[in-house]
Amino acid sequence: MSRKAREPVEELASAIAALTGHPASTGQRQRFSRYLELLIVWNKALDLTALRTPTAMVKGLFQDALLFLPLLPGRRPIRVADIGTGAGIPGLPLRIADEGIRLTLVEARRKRVSFLSTVKRELGLADVEIFHGRAEAVLSEHPDLAGAFDAVVSRAMAPPTELIGLAAPYLMPGGLLIASGPPPGIQRKALPVGVAAEFRVIPYPALGLKRTFLVSVRPG
């Protein structure tokens, strides 16, 4: 584990403890450190993120992903699909922090799928499933995924109606779509009439943060 990767990850440990209620384990630290090392190397070729420094990547990607945790269903295990996952955000940090998550990643760009497969192998996350293709195509090719998930997560800033339309076929009745929203304080566009969703601003007092999410429940 390089010092370059270790130091920002040690700062991430406090966020893990605050969000999970448990101290970060040695295994979690090691996995996040290796993930960061791979991200730094692959980012030079694939432009996985506009963030360039290890500290910025840890805060802007890993910690940001972990902020999804309080909105996930409380029972374990749960199945979670990350649609349009890119560099594995938010799905992989959620899985590293919570072994009760059974994670499926969906990504349309093949080179990014290669990166995700490398991370899966290097981090020893054998239970993580990775599918290459657009969300609609993956579902048509793998119909067993339909209605199979407790939650769909996404950092994509697609219009709410589009996100809900992509997520709904993956979700079981009562399942949740949880997607990134605009920063608190930024004026949000009103949701279209008839869209069964809401914006929620979630405070994280221990981290001194607030975060906005789009949340939608698939009707039972």
Buried (B, 14 or more C-beta within 10 A) or exposed (E): EEEBBBEBBBEBBBBBEBBBEEEBBEEBBBBBBBBBBBBBEBBEEBEBBEBEEBBEBBBBBBBBBBBBBBBBEEEEEBBBBBBBBBBBBBBBBBBBBBBEBBBBBBBBBEEBBBBBBEBBEEBEBEEBBBBBBBBEEBBEEBEEBEBBBBBBBBBBEBEBBEBBBBBBBBBBEEBBBBBBBEEBEEEEEEBEEEBEBEBEEBEBEEBEBBBBBBBBBBEE
